[in-house]
Amino acid sequence: RDAAASLPPGDHALAENLLGRLVAERSEARERLLRDVLASERYLRLLDALVAGAASPRLDEKAEGRAKDVVPGLVRRPWKKLRREVAALGDDPSDEALHRVRIRAKRARYAAEVAVPVFGSAATKLAQAIGALQDVLGDHHDAVVAESWLRTSAAGPSTDGAGALVAGEMIGLERAEAARLRRAWPPAWKAAAKAGRVRWLS
């Protein structure tokens, strides 16, 4: 919608037609989710298992340890995996590789957030820095997915020449946004890496 709003006024109605298709697809996907997944026996068993796990959690010997001794290891593992994923990227990472970094960042952020009650501001700063990286990479992924959807939609049988032109304009905007975010993620990673240089993680 942001991309559509930035188009010349004469193209707004055509952009709304494209977005109307996206809304319809989303609505159909939501109906399938509700019907095929959230009403399934498998999902209901998962909910039962989660409730049972919360009511009576299975704990290992680490549960007897002091939080200051146990929690760093819980954060260190996803943090190291995130660092390895970033180190393996190379100079021109693929969109898929950046998406994998985003997934690793999300896991590391969740772990750092768990550490906040034990390690306070150091864990908070790490969680926030990783969260900022995750946001940049999430927005990048959104732009990539939006461009892909627009390409498929523009090539569809129900798109005329004017609709294809508007889709092309929007593709250009999404591509520019993805390029901007490709430039933004390395500084976000540097900030997260700096926040990760804390004594409690070692």
MIRO-671218 format. One record per residue: residue in three letters; x, y, z of N, C-alpha, C, O in turn. Coordinates in nm, 3 decimals, always signed. Each point is the difference from the previous one (the first is absolute). Layout:
BEGIN
NODE  resn      n_u      n_v      n_w     ca_u     ca_v     ca_w      c_u      c_v      c_w      o_u      o_v      o_w
NODE   ALA        X        Y        Z        X        Y        Z        X        Y        Z        X        Y        Z
...
END
This chain:
BEGIN
NODE  resn      n_u      n_v      n_w     ca_u     ca_v     ca_w      c_u      c_v      c_w      o_u      o_v      o_w
NODE   ARG   +0.083   -0.120   +0.000   -0.083   +0.120   +0.000   +0.087   +0.126   +0.000   -0.034   +0.099   -0.064
NODE   ASP   +0.145   -0.104   +0.135   +0.091   +0.115   -0.001   +0.054   +0.025   -0.141   +0.007   +0.114   -0.045
NODE   ALA   +0.030   -0.222   -0.024   +0.050   +0.015   -0.137   -0.109   +0.055   -0.089   +0.026   +0.088   -0.082
NODE   ALA   -0.149   -0.139   +0.096   -0.111   +0.046   -0.083   -0.029   +0.148   +0.025   -0.030   +0.074   -0.094
NODE   ALA   +0.038   -0.031   +0.219   -0.029   +0.139   +0.034   +0.101   +0.097   -0.061   -0.030   +0.118   -0.019
NODE   SER   +0.150   -0.167   -0.010   +0.102   +0.089   -0.054   -0.006   +0.011   -0.153   +0.077   +0.075   -0.060
NODE   LEU   -0.166   -0.150   -0.003   -0.013   +0.006   -0.146   -0.071   +0.127   -0.044   -0.065   +0.065   +0.082
NODE   PRO   +0.078   -0.027   -0.209   -0.076   +0.115   -0.050   -0.150   -0.022   +0.020   -0.046   -0.114   -0.008
NODE   PRO   -0.030   +0.220   +0.034   -0.143   -0.015   +0.030   -0.078   -0.082   -0.102   -0.092   -0.073   +0.037
NODE   GLY   +0.126   +0.083   -0.163   -0.072   -0.074   -0.103   +0.018   -0.152   +0.011   -0.078   -0.076   -0.057
NODE   ASP   +0.178   +0.034   +0.129   +0.027   -0.144   +0.012   -0.059   -0.061   +0.127   +0.006   -0.121   +0.020
NODE   HIS   -0.065   +0.205   +0.067   -0.050   -0.051   +0.129   -0.109   -0.105   -0.018   +0.000   -0.102   +0.070
NODE   ALA   -0.094   +0.124   -0.162   -0.110   -0.094   -0.016   +0.051   -0.135   -0.050   -0.046   -0.105   +0.045
NODE   LEU   +0.143   +0.107   -0.137   +0.057   -0.125   -0.049   +0.076   -0.072   +0.111   -0.004   -0.123   +0.010
NODE   ALA   +0.075   +0.200   +0.073   +0.071   -0.061   +0.112   -0.099   -0.061   +0.099   +0.026   -0.106   +0.056
NODE   GLU   -0.138   +0.172   -0.035   -0.103   -0.055   +0.090   -0.055   -0.131   -0.053   -0.032   -0.090   +0.078
NODE   ASN   +0.020   +0.078   -0.211   -0.043   -0.128   -0.058   +0.099   -0.111   +0.034   -0.040   -0.110   +0.038
NODE   LEU   +0.169   +0.139   -0.052   +0.103   -0.098   +0.036   -0.010   -0.037   +0.147   +0.002   -0.118   +0.036
NODE   LEU   -0.014   +0.220   +0.049   -0.007   -0.026   +0.143   -0.128   -0.075   +0.036   -0.001   -0.079   +0.095
NODE   GLY   -0.106   +0.102   -0.170   -0.124   -0.075   +0.023   +0.021   -0.149   -0.021   -0.055   -0.082   +0.073
NODE   ARG   +0.136   +0.046   -0.174   +0.033   -0.141   -0.023   +0.078   -0.058   +0.118   -0.024   -0.112   +0.044
NODE   LEU   +0.117   +0.193   +0.007   +0.080   -0.045   +0.113   -0.088   -0.022   +0.124   +0.017   -0.098   +0.072
NODE   VAL   -0.110   +0.189   -0.049   -0.092   -0.013   +0.113   -0.084   -0.127   -0.015   -0.022   -0.071   +0.098
NODE   ALA   -0.024   +0.044   -0.217   -0.081   -0.121   -0.024   +0.084   -0.126   +0.024   -0.047   -0.095   +0.061
NODE   GLU   +0.172   +0.095   -0.110   +0.087   -0.115   +0.022   +0.027   -0.020   +0.148   +0.000   -0.113   +0.049
NODE   ARG   +0.023   +0.222   +0.021   +0.026   -0.009   +0.145   -0.122   -0.055   +0.073   +0.014   -0.084   +0.089
NODE   SER   -0.131   +0.130   -0.128   -0.123   -0.048   +0.063   -0.020   -0.150   -0.024   -0.038   -0.073   +0.091
NODE   GLU   +0.065   +0.029   -0.213   -0.011   -0.143   -0.031   +0.101   -0.081   +0.080   -0.032   -0.107   +0.052
NODE   ALA   +0.155   +0.158   -0.040   +0.103   -0.070   +0.076   -0.038   -0.008   +0.148   +0.025   -0.102   +0.065
NODE   ARG   -0.085   +0.208   -0.013   -0.043   +0.000   +0.141   -0.110   -0.103   +0.022   +0.001   -0.072   +0.099
NODE   GLU   -0.095   +0.064   -0.192   -0.107   -0.100   +0.011   +0.058   -0.141   +0.000   -0.043   -0.086   +0.077
NODE   ARG   +0.141   +0.061   -0.165   +0.065   -0.132   -0.004   +0.070   -0.029   +0.132   -0.005   -0.112   +0.051
NODE   LEU   +0.073   +0.214   +0.004   +0.069   -0.016   +0.127   -0.098   -0.038   +0.110   +0.024   -0.094   +0.076
NODE   LEU   -0.134   +0.167   -0.068   -0.100   -0.028   +0.104   -0.062   -0.139   -0.018   -0.020   -0.072   +0.097
NODE   ARG   -0.009   +0.037   -0.221   -0.069   -0.125   -0.029   +0.093   -0.121   +0.009   -0.033   -0.101   +0.062
NODE   ASP   +0.151   +0.112   -0.125   +0.085   -0.118   -0.016   +0.104   -0.016   +0.110   +0.048   -0.111   +0.024
NODE   VAL   -0.013   +0.220   +0.044   +0.107   -0.010   +0.100   -0.054   +0.021   +0.141   +0.014   -0.088   +0.085
NODE   LEU   -0.074   +0.203   -0.060   -0.040   +0.032   +0.137   -0.118   -0.082   +0.051   -0.026   -0.003   +0.120
NODE   ALA   -0.045   -0.064   -0.209   -0.110   -0.087   +0.043   +0.041   -0.148   -0.007   -0.083   -0.088   +0.021
NODE   SER   +0.210   +0.061   -0.052   +0.044   -0.138   -0.016   +0.028   -0.066   +0.135   +0.025   +0.067   +0.100
NODE   GLU   -0.030   -0.199   -0.100   +0.032   -0.077   +0.121   +0.145   +0.025   +0.042   +0.030   +0.010   +0.118
NODE   ARG   +0.058   -0.001   -0.216   +0.142   +0.022   +0.029   +0.020   +0.130   +0.077   +0.076   +0.004   +0.097
NODE   TYR   -0.142   +0.103   -0.140   +0.015   +0.128   +0.068   -0.058   -0.006   +0.140   +0.059   +0.055   +0.094
NODE   LEU   -0.173   -0.121   -0.078   -0.061   -0.011   +0.132   +0.090   -0.081   +0.094   +0.008   +0.031   +0.119
NODE   ARG   +0.060   -0.135   -0.170   +0.095   -0.076   +0.082   +0.118   +0.088   +0.040   +0.049   -0.010   +0.113
NODE   LEU   -0.004   +0.097   -0.204   +0.108   +0.092   +0.033   -0.041   +0.093   +0.114   +0.077   +0.021   +0.093
NODE   LEU   -0.198   +0.034   -0.100   -0.047   +0.087   +0.107   -0.004   -0.074   +0.133   +0.040   +0.054   +0.103
NODE   ASP   -0.090   -0.178   -0.105   -0.004   -0.080   +0.123   +0.140   -0.022   +0.055   +0.022   +0.009   +0.121
NODE   ALA   +0.074   -0.038   -0.210   +0.138   -0.022   +0.044   +0.060   +0.127   +0.059   +0.073   -0.007   +0.099
NODE   LEU   -0.103   +0.122   -0.157   +0.051   +0.127   +0.054   -0.057   +0.030   +0.137   +0.072   +0.043   +0.090
NODE   VAL   -0.202   -0.066   -0.073   -0.063   +0.023   +0.130   +0.059   -0.095   +0.104   +0.031   +0.040   +0.112
NODE   ALA   -0.015   -0.167   -0.150   +0.058   -0.098   +0.093   +0.144   +0.037   +0.035   +0.042   -0.012   +0.115
NODE   GLY   +0.034   +0.057   -0.215   +0.139   +0.039   +0.025   +0.011   +0.120   +0.091   +0.092   +0.008   +0.082
NODE   ALA   -0.184   +0.087   -0.096   +0.001   +0.118   +0.087   -0.041   -0.036   +0.142   +0.053   +0.054   +0.097
NODE   ALA   -0.149   -0.146   -0.084   -0.050   -0.038   +0.132   +0.101   -0.088   +0.075   +0.013   +0.009   +0.122
NODE   SER   +0.058   -0.093   -0.196   +0.094   -0.092   +0.063   +0.123   -0.016   -0.089   +0.016   -0.101   -0.068
NODE   PRO   +0.072   +0.202   +0.068   +0.116   -0.004   -0.090   +0.098   -0.111   +0.037   +0.022   -0.029   +0.118
NODE   ARG   +0.035   -0.032   -0.222   +0.106   -0.100   +0.022   +0.133   +0.075   +0.007   +0.037   +0.072   -0.093
NODE   LEU   +0.033   -0.089   +0.203   +0.124   +0.074   +0.023   +0.117   -0.096   +0.005   -0.013   -0.113   +0.047
NODE   ASP   +0.129   +0.159   -0.095   +0.121   -0.081   +0.014   +0.082   +0.053   +0.117   -0.046   +0.088   +0.074
NODE   GLU   +0.167   -0.142   -0.058   +0.081   +0.037   +0.118   +0.039   +0.147   +0.002   +0.032   +0.053   +0.106
NODE   LYS   -0.034   +0.014   -0.223   +0.036   +0.143   -0.003   -0.099   +0.085   +0.080   +0.034   +0.109   +0.046
NODE   ALA   -0.156   -0.160   -0.030   -0.101   +0.076   +0.074   +0.039   +0.020   +0.146   -0.052   +0.090   +0.066
NODE   GLU   +0.144   -0.173   -0.016   +0.047   +0.013   +0.138   +0.110   +0.105   +0.013   +0.032   +0.043   +0.111
NODE   GLY   +0.026   +0.000   -0.224   +0.112   +0.095   +0.004   -0.045   +0.144   +0.022   -0.118   +0.032   -0.011
NODE   ARG   +0.216   +0.053   +0.043   -0.028   +0.142   +0.017   -0.023   +0.062   -0.138   +0.067   -0.036   -0.097
NODE   ALA   -0.162   +0.127   +0.089   -0.034   +0.063   -0.128   +0.122   +0.067   -0.062   +0.018   -0.006   -0.122
NODE   LYS   +0.065   +0.070   +0.202   +0.120   +0.068   -0.053   +0.099   -0.097   -0.063   +0.082   +0.039   -0.083
NODE   ASP   -0.090   -0.166   +0.123   +0.089   -0.101   -0.058   -0.061   -0.067   -0.123   +0.072   -0.037   -0.092
NODE   VAL   -0.204   +0.021   +0.092   -0.069   -0.077   -0.105   -0.040   +0.087   -0.119   +0.015   -0.043   -0.115
NODE   VAL   -0.065   +0.161   +0.141   -0.058   +0.084   -0.107   +0.101   +0.040   -0.107   -0.037   -0.001   -0.118
NODE   PRO   +0.161   +0.035   +0.151   +0.093   +0.037   -0.109   +0.013   -0.106   -0.108   +0.008   +0.033   -0.118
NODE   GLY   -0.006   -0.160   +0.156   +0.009   -0.107   -0.100   -0.122   -0.006   -0.090   +0.011   -0.034   -0.117
NODE   LEU   -0.127   +0.068   +0.173   -0.123   +0.000   -0.079   +0.001   +0.112   -0.105   -0.062   -0.013   -0.105
NODE   VAL   +0.132   +0.120   +0.135   +0.011   +0.113   -0.094   +0.118   -0.021   -0.095   -0.008   +0.032   -0.118
NODE   ARG   +0.115   -0.086   +0.172   +0.124   -0.015   -0.078   -0.021   -0.087   -0.124   +0.052   +0.032   -0.108
NODE   ARG   -0.127   -0.141   +0.121   -0.018   -0.093   -0.112   -0.066   +0.068   -0.120   +0.057   -0.004   -0.109
NODE   PRO   -0.176   +0.066   +0.123   -0.059   +0.067   -0.118   +0.081   +0.121   -0.046   -0.002   +0.033   -0.119
NODE   TRP   +0.073   +0.032   +0.210   +0.083   +0.114   -0.039   +0.114   -0.047   -0.089   +0.030   +0.064   -0.101
NODE   LYS   +0.035   -0.175   +0.137   +0.110   -0.053   -0.082   -0.051   -0.047   -0.136   +0.067   +0.020   -0.102
NODE   LYS   -0.185   -0.081   +0.099   -0.056   -0.044   -0.128   -0.029   +0.120   -0.090   +0.022   -0.006   -0.121
NODE   LEU   -0.071   +0.114   +0.180   -0.025   +0.123   -0.078   +0.132   +0.054   -0.055   +0.008   +0.036   -0.117
NODE   ARG   +0.095   -0.030   +0.202   +0.130   +0.050   -0.046   +0.056   -0.085   -0.114   +0.054   +0.054   -0.097
NODE   ARG   -0.066   -0.186   +0.109   +0.049   -0.090   -0.106   -0.078   +0.021   -0.131   +0.059   -0.001   -0.108
NODE   GLU   -0.190   +0.019   +0.120   -0.083   +0.021   -0.120   +0.042   +0.129   -0.071   +0.010   +0.003   -0.122
NODE   VAL   +0.014   +0.102   +0.199   +0.044   +0.128   -0.059   +0.139   -0.015   -0.061   +0.024   +0.050   -0.110
NODE   ALA   +0.067   -0.118   +0.180   +0.137   -0.017   -0.050   +0.004   -0.076   -0.132   +0.090   +0.019   -0.081
NODE   ALA   -0.189   -0.107   +0.060   -0.002   -0.082   -0.121   -0.064   +0.070   -0.120   -0.006   -0.057   -0.109
NODE   LEU   -0.041   +0.179   +0.126   -0.077   +0.066   -0.106   +0.081   +0.037   -0.124   -0.049   -0.015   -0.112
NODE   GLY   +0.170   +0.061   +0.131   +0.076   +0.050   -0.114   -0.039   +0.144   -0.032   -0.076   +0.063   +0.073
NODE   ASP   +0.130   -0.013   -0.184   -0.018   +0.141   -0.034   -0.136   +0.033   -0.059   -0.049   +0.112   +0.016
NODE   ASP   -0.013   -0.207   -0.084   -0.128   +0.027   -0.067   -0.098   -0.114   +0.031   -0.027   -0.084   -0.086
NODE   PRO   -0.027   +0.083   +0.209   -0.086   -0.112   +0.040   -0.131   -0.002   -0.077   -0.052   +0.104   -0.040
NODE   SER   +0.000   -0.223   +0.021   -0.130   -0.015   -0.065   -0.111   +0.046   +0.094   +0.020   +0.013   +0.121
NODE   ASP   -0.136   +0.010   -0.179   -0.116   +0.036   +0.082   -0.032   -0.111   +0.099   -0.037   +0.027   +0.114
NODE   GLU   +0.051   -0.153   -0.158   -0.029   -0.114   +0.087   +0.098   -0.005   +0.117   -0.039   -0.031   +0.113
NODE   ALA   +0.166   +0.062   -0.139   +0.100   -0.001   +0.107   -0.030   +0.108   +0.103   +0.014   -0.023   +0.120
NODE   LEU   -0.055   +0.140   -0.166   -0.037   +0.107   +0.094   -0.123   -0.038   +0.081   -0.011   +0.035   +0.117
NODE   HIS   -0.081   -0.107   -0.179   -0.118   -0.046   +0.073   +0.040   -0.101   +0.109   -0.057   +0.001   +0.109
NODE   ARG   +0.154   -0.087   -0.138   +0.048   -0.095   +0.102   +0.065   +0.075   +0.116   -0.015   -0.039   +0.116
NODE   VAL   +0.087   +0.148   -0.145   +0.058   +0.081   +0.107   -0.111   +0.061   +0.085   +0.011   +0.006   +0.122
NODE   ARG   -0.118   +0.038   -0.186   -0.113   +0.056   +0.074   -0.057   -0.103   +0.097   -0.032   +0.033   +0.114
NODE   ILE   +0.018   -0.157   -0.159   -0.054   -0.105   +0.087   +0.093   -0.025   +0.118   -0.045   -0.014   +0.113
NODE   ARG   +0.175   +0.009   -0.140   +0.098   -0.015   +0.109   -0.006   +0.118   +0.096   +0.011   -0.016   +0.122
NODE   ALA   -0.027   +0.137   -0.178   -0.008   +0.120   +0.084   -0.121   -0.006   +0.092   +0.007   +0.038   +0.117
NODE   LYS   -0.118   -0.086   -0.169   -0.121   -0.009   +0.082   +0.024   -0.094   +0.118   -0.039   +0.032   +0.113
NODE   ARG   +0.101   -0.145   -0.138   +0.026   -0.096   +0.109   +0.096   +0.058   +0.102   -0.019   -0.017   +0.121
NODE   ALA   +0.123   +0.087   -0.168   +0.097   +0.060   +0.092   -0.065   +0.111   +0.081   +0.030   +0.016   +0.118
NODE   ARG   -0.118   +0.061   -0.181   -0.069   +0.107   +0.073   -0.087   -0.057   +0.111   +0.002   +0.049   +0.113
NODE   TYR   -0.079   -0.154   -0.145   -0.084   -0.062   +0.102   +0.084   -0.049   +0.117   -0.037   +0.018   +0.116
NODE   ALA   +0.151   -0.079   -0.146   +0.087   -0.049   +0.107   +0.052   +0.116   +0.085   +0.002   -0.009   +0.123
NODE   ALA   +0.039   +0.117   -0.187   +0.049   +0.116   +0.075   -0.110   +0.061   +0.085   +0.027   +0.047   +0.111
NODE   GLU   -0.150   -0.047   -0.161   -0.111   +0.055   +0.080   -0.024   -0.082   +0.125   -0.036   +0.055   +0.104
NODE   VAL   +0.056   -0.187   -0.113   -0.016   -0.086   +0.118   +0.104   +0.036   +0.107   -0.024   -0.015   +0.119
NODE   ALA   +0.140   +0.063   -0.163   +0.108   +0.033   +0.093   -0.017   +0.133   +0.070   +0.072   +0.029   +0.095
NODE   VAL   -0.166   +0.054   -0.139   -0.015   +0.135   +0.056   -0.023   -0.001   +0.151   +0.063   +0.079   +0.070
NODE   PRO   -0.152   -0.165   -0.016   -0.018   +0.003   +0.147   +0.126   -0.035   +0.078   +0.014   +0.038   +0.116
NODE   VAL   +0.079   -0.109   -0.179   +0.122   -0.043   +0.070   +0.114   +0.098   -0.024   +0.075   +0.031   +0.093
NODE   PHE   -0.061   +0.019   -0.217   +0.115   +0.082   -0.034   -0.034   +0.145   -0.033   +0.089   +0.076   -0.038
NODE   GLY   -0.213   -0.038   +0.050   -0.041   +0.139   -0.009   +0.033   +0.070   -0.130   -0.028   -0.051   -0.108
NODE   SER   +0.090   +0.170   +0.119   +0.017   +0.087   -0.116   +0.090   -0.060   -0.107   -0.019   +0.026   -0.119
NODE   ALA   +0.117   -0.106   +0.157   +0.088   -0.061   -0.101   -0.081   -0.092   -0.091   +0.018   +0.001   -0.122
NODE   ALA   -0.106   -0.082   +0.181   -0.084   -0.089   -0.079   -0.103   +0.079   -0.079   -0.033   -0.034   -0.114
NODE   THR   -0.020   +0.142   +0.174   -0.096   +0.085   -0.069   +0.062   +0.062   -0.124   -0.060   +0.001   -0.107
NODE   LYS   +0.181   +0.052   +0.122   +0.070   +0.063   -0.115   +0.025   -0.101   -0.110   -0.016   +0.030   -0.118
NODE   LEU   +0.056   -0.151   +0.156   +0.024   -0.103   -0.101   -0.130   -0.036   -0.071   -0.004   -0.009   -0.123
NODE   ALA   -0.103   -0.011   +0.199   -0.130   -0.036   -0.059   -0.048   +0.111   -0.094   -0.051   -0.028   -0.108
NODE   GLN   +0.067   +0.154   +0.149   -0.045   +0.111   -0.084   +0.083   +0.011   -0.128   -0.055   +0.026   -0.107
NODE   ALA   +0.186   -0.045   +0.118   +0.086   +0.008   -0.118   -0.030   -0.114   -0.098   -0.006   +0.022   -0.121
NODE   ILE   -0.014   -0.141   +0.174   -0.036   -0.112   -0.087   -0.138   +0.024   -0.060   -0.024   -0.033   -0.116
NODE   GLY   -0.067   +0.089   +0.196   -0.134   +0.031   -0.050   +0.004   +0.100   -0.115   -0.076   -0.012   -0.096
NODE   ALA   +0.165   +0.111   +0.105   +0.014   +0.098   -0.109   +0.049   -0.069   -0.127   -0.047   +0.030   -0.110
NODE   LEU   +0.142   -0.122   +0.124   +0.048   -0.078   -0.115   -0.114   -0.083   -0.058   -0.020   -0.004   -0.121
NODE   GLN   -0.054   -0.061   +0.208   -0.113   -0.082   -0.044   -0.102   +0.084   -0.076   -0.055   -0.045   -0.101
NODE   ASP   +0.028   +0.166   +0.148   -0.096   +0.088   -0.067   +0.046   +0.036   -0.140   -0.078   -0.006   -0.095
NODE   VAL   +0.206   +0.043   +0.081   +0.052   +0.037   -0.131   -0.010   -0.118   -0.096   -0.044   +0.015   -0.114
NODE   LEU   +0.085   -0.133   +0.161   -0.004   -0.118   -0.087   -0.144   -0.045   -0.026   -0.029   -0.054   -0.107
NODE   GLY   -0.060   +0.075   +0.202   -0.141   -0.032   -0.023   -0.062   +0.091   -0.105   -0.075   -0.046   -0.086
NODE   ASP   +0.108   +0.175   +0.093   -0.050   +0.094   -0.101   +0.058   -0.033   -0.138   -0.067   +0.013   -0.102
NODE   HIS   +0.194   -0.055   +0.101   +0.061   -0.041   -0.126   -0.075   -0.119   -0.059   -0.032   -0.002   -0.119
NODE   HIS   +0.006   -0.097   +0.202   -0.073   -0.119   -0.047   -0.139   +0.038   -0.052   -0.045   -0.051   -0.102
NODE   ASP   -0.022   +0.142   +0.172   -0.132   +0.045   -0.044   +0.008   +0.063   -0.140   -0.086   -0.027   -0.085
NODE   ALA   +0.188   +0.109   +0.062   +0.015   +0.065   -0.131   +0.026   -0.104   -0.109   -0.052   +0.012   -0.111
NODE   VAL   +0.133   -0.112   +0.142   +0.031   -0.106   -0.097   -0.126   -0.079   -0.033   -0.027   -0.029   -0.117
NODE   VAL   -0.049   -0.006   +0.219   -0.124   -0.078   -0.021   -0.102   +0.084   -0.076   -0.069   -0.051   -0.088
NODE   ALA   +0.060   +0.180   +0.121   -0.093   +0.088   -0.071   +0.036   +0.009   -0.148   -0.087   -0.005   -0.086
NODE   GLU   +0.217   +0.020   +0.057   +0.041   +0.005   -0.141   -0.036   -0.130   -0.072   -0.050   +0.003   -0.113
NODE   SER   +0.074   -0.116   +0.178   -0.032   -0.129   -0.061   -0.150   -0.012   -0.029   -0.040   -0.046   -0.107
NODE   TRP   -0.043   +0.087   +0.204   -0.145   -0.007   -0.020   -0.042   +0.092   -0.115   -0.083   -0.039   -0.083
NODE   LEU   +0.138   +0.159   +0.079   -0.034   +0.094   -0.106   +0.038   -0.055   -0.137   -0.075   +0.017   -0.097
NODE   ARG   +0.190   -0.081   +0.087   +0.043   -0.059   -0.128   -0.098   -0.107   -0.046   -0.040   -0.004   -0.116
NODE   THR   +0.001   -0.083   +0.208   -0.095   -0.106   -0.034   -0.135   +0.059   -0.039   -0.062   -0.044   -0.096
NODE   SER   +0.018   +0.144   +0.171   -0.128   +0.062   -0.027   +0.001   +0.074   -0.134   -0.098   -0.006   -0.075
NODE   ALA   +0.207   +0.074   +0.045   +0.009   +0.076   -0.126   -0.004   -0.092   -0.121   -0.047   +0.039   -0.107
NODE   ALA   +0.096   -0.161   +0.126   +0.003   -0.095   -0.112   -0.130   -0.080   -0.012   -0.016   -0.079   -0.093
NODE   GLY   -0.075   +0.101   +0.186   -0.125   -0.076   +0.000   -0.093   +0.040   -0.113   +0.012   +0.109   -0.055
NODE   PRO   -0.105   -0.200   +0.019   -0.091   +0.026   -0.113   -0.097   +0.115   +0.023   -0.051   +0.057   -0.096
NODE   SER   +0.025   -0.023   +0.223   -0.097   +0.107   +0.026   +0.064   +0.138   +0.006   -0.069   +0.097   +0.032
NODE   THR   +0.197   -0.086   -0.062   +0.069   +0.129   +0.004   +0.016   +0.053   -0.142   +0.062   -0.064   -0.084
NODE   ASP   -0.118   +0.184   +0.059   +0.015   +0.061   -0.132   +0.129   +0.082   -0.003   +0.076   +0.001   +0.097
NODE   GLY   -0.052   +0.068   -0.208   +0.123   +0.076   -0.015   +0.018   +0.108   +0.105   +0.109   +0.018   +0.053
NODE   ALA   -0.218   +0.054   -0.022   +0.010   +0.107   +0.100   +0.027   -0.059   +0.138   +0.079   +0.055   +0.076
NODE   GLY   -0.144   -0.166   -0.045   +0.024   -0.066   +0.129   +0.142   -0.051   +0.012   +0.062   +0.009   +0.106
NODE   ALA   -0.009   -0.062   -0.217   +0.138   -0.048   -0.001   +0.098   +0.116   +0.020   +0.102   -0.015   +0.067
NODE   LEU   -0.133   +0.129   -0.126   +0.085   +0.118   +0.017   +0.004   +0.043   +0.146   +0.107   +0.029   +0.054
NODE   VAL   -0.223   -0.026   +0.009   -0.006   +0.039   +0.141   +0.074   -0.102   +0.086   +0.072   +0.037   +0.093
NODE   ALA   -0.090   -0.165   -0.123   +0.073   -0.103   +0.073   +0.151   +0.021   -0.017   +0.076   -0.017   +0.095
NODE   GLY   -0.034   +0.053   -0.215   +0.141   +0.027   -0.025   +0.051   +0.117   +0.082   +0.110   -0.005   +0.054
NODE   GLU   -0.192   +0.111   -0.044   +0.040   +0.114   +0.084   +0.017   -0.043   +0.145   +0.096   +0.040   +0.067
NODE   MET   -0.190   -0.121   -0.019   +0.006   -0.045   +0.138   +0.117   -0.096   +0.023   +0.062   +0.000   +0.106
NODE   ILE   -0.032   -0.082   -0.207   +0.117   -0.089   +0.008   +0.126   +0.084   +0.018   +0.086   -0.031   +0.082
NODE   GLY   -0.075   +0.138   -0.160   +0.116   +0.089   +0.013   +0.013   +0.058   +0.139   +0.110   +0.009   +0.054
NODE   LEU   -0.223   +0.030   +0.005   +0.002   +0.056   +0.135   +0.042   -0.106   +0.103   +0.079   +0.029   +0.090
NODE   GLU   -0.131   -0.149   -0.103   +0.036   -0.107   +0.093   +0.147   -0.037   -0.016   +0.069   -0.026   +0.099
NODE   ARG   -0.021   +0.023   -0.222   +0.141   -0.032   -0.024   +0.090   +0.107   +0.062   +0.103   -0.032   +0.059
NODE   ALA   -0.142   +0.158   -0.073   +0.078   +0.109   +0.060   +0.001   -0.012   +0.152   +0.102   +0.024   +0.065
NODE   GLU   -0.215   -0.062   -0.008   -0.008   -0.018   +0.146   +0.089   -0.116   +0.044   +0.071   +0.010   +0.100
NODE   ALA   -0.073   -0.121   -0.175   +0.086   -0.113   +0.034   +0.147   +0.040   -0.009   +0.080   -0.042   +0.084
NODE   ALA   -0.044   +0.121   -0.184   +0.139   +0.045   -0.014   +0.039   +0.090   +0.117   +0.111   -0.012   +0.053
NODE   ARG   -0.201   +0.101   -0.013   +0.028   +0.087   +0.116   +0.024   -0.083   +0.125   +0.091   +0.029   +0.078
NODE   LEU   -0.173   -0.132   -0.058   +0.013   -0.084   +0.119   +0.124   -0.088   -0.006   +0.056   -0.034   +0.104
NODE   ARG   -0.013   -0.003   -0.225   +0.127   -0.073   -0.014   +0.117   +0.087   +0.049   +0.096   -0.051   +0.058
NODE   ARG   -0.107   +0.181   -0.081   +0.105   +0.090   +0.050   -0.013   +0.024   +0.150   +0.098   +0.031   +0.067
NODE   ALA   -0.218   -0.047   -0.014   -0.025   +0.031   +0.142   +0.033   -0.115   +0.094   +0.027   +0.023   +0.118
NODE   TRP   -0.028   -0.148   -0.168   +0.017   -0.109   +0.094   +0.143   -0.012   +0.054   +0.014   -0.035   +0.117
NODE   PRO   +0.094   +0.061   -0.196   +0.133   -0.012   +0.060   +0.023   +0.092   +0.121   +0.057   -0.046   +0.099
NODE   PRO   -0.099   +0.174   -0.104   +0.016   +0.081   +0.121   -0.084   -0.054   +0.117   +0.042   +0.009   +0.116
NODE   ALA   -0.160   -0.063   -0.146   -0.082   -0.059   +0.107   +0.071   -0.121   +0.060   -0.005   -0.020   +0.122
NODE   TRP   +0.070   -0.059   -0.207   +0.076   -0.115   +0.052   +0.117   +0.047   +0.085   +0.027   -0.058   +0.105
NODE   LYS   +0.044   +0.162   -0.150   +0.115   +0.050   +0.078   -0.044   +0.045   +0.139   +0.069   -0.023   +0.098
NODE   ALA   -0.185   +0.088   -0.092   -0.052   +0.044   +0.131   -0.034   -0.121   +0.087   +0.027   +0.000   +0.120
NODE   ALA   -0.085   -0.104   -0.180   -0.033   -0.121   +0.076   +0.126   -0.071   +0.046   +0.009   -0.046   +0.113
NODE   ALA   +0.091   +0.037   -0.202   +0.126   -0.066   +0.036   +0.068   +0.074   +0.114   +0.058   -0.062   +0.089
NODE   LYS   -0.064   +0.195   -0.093   +0.058   +0.080   +0.108   -0.074   -0.027   +0.131   +0.063   -0.015   +0.105
NODE   ALA   -0.196   +0.010   -0.111   -0.079   -0.026   +0.121   +0.025   -0.141   +0.052   -0.016   -0.026   +0.120
NODE   GLY   +0.057   -0.066   -0.209   +0.026   -0.138   +0.041   +0.136   -0.019   +0.065   +0.028   -0.107   +0.054
NODE   ARG   +0.056   +0.209   -0.057   +0.132   -0.012   +0.065   -0.014   +0.033   +0.147   +0.049   +0.103   +0.047
NODE   VAL   -0.115   -0.190   +0.026   -0.024   +0.023   +0.143   +0.056   -0.119   +0.079   -0.001   -0.114   -0.046
NODE   ARG   +0.048   +0.143   +0.165   +0.067   -0.099   +0.080   -0.092   -0.116   +0.039   +0.045   -0.114   +0.011
NODE   TRP   -0.172   +0.143   +0.011   -0.090   -0.105   +0.050   -0.027   -0.108   -0.104   -0.048   -0.108   +0.035
NODE   LEU   +0.077   +0.133   -0.164   -0.019   -0.101   -0.102   +0.116   -0.098   -0.010   -0.016   -0.109   -0.054
NODE   SER   +0.136   +0.148   +0.108   +0.115   -0.088   -0.017   +0.010   -0.105   +0.109   +0.093   -0.081   +0.000
END
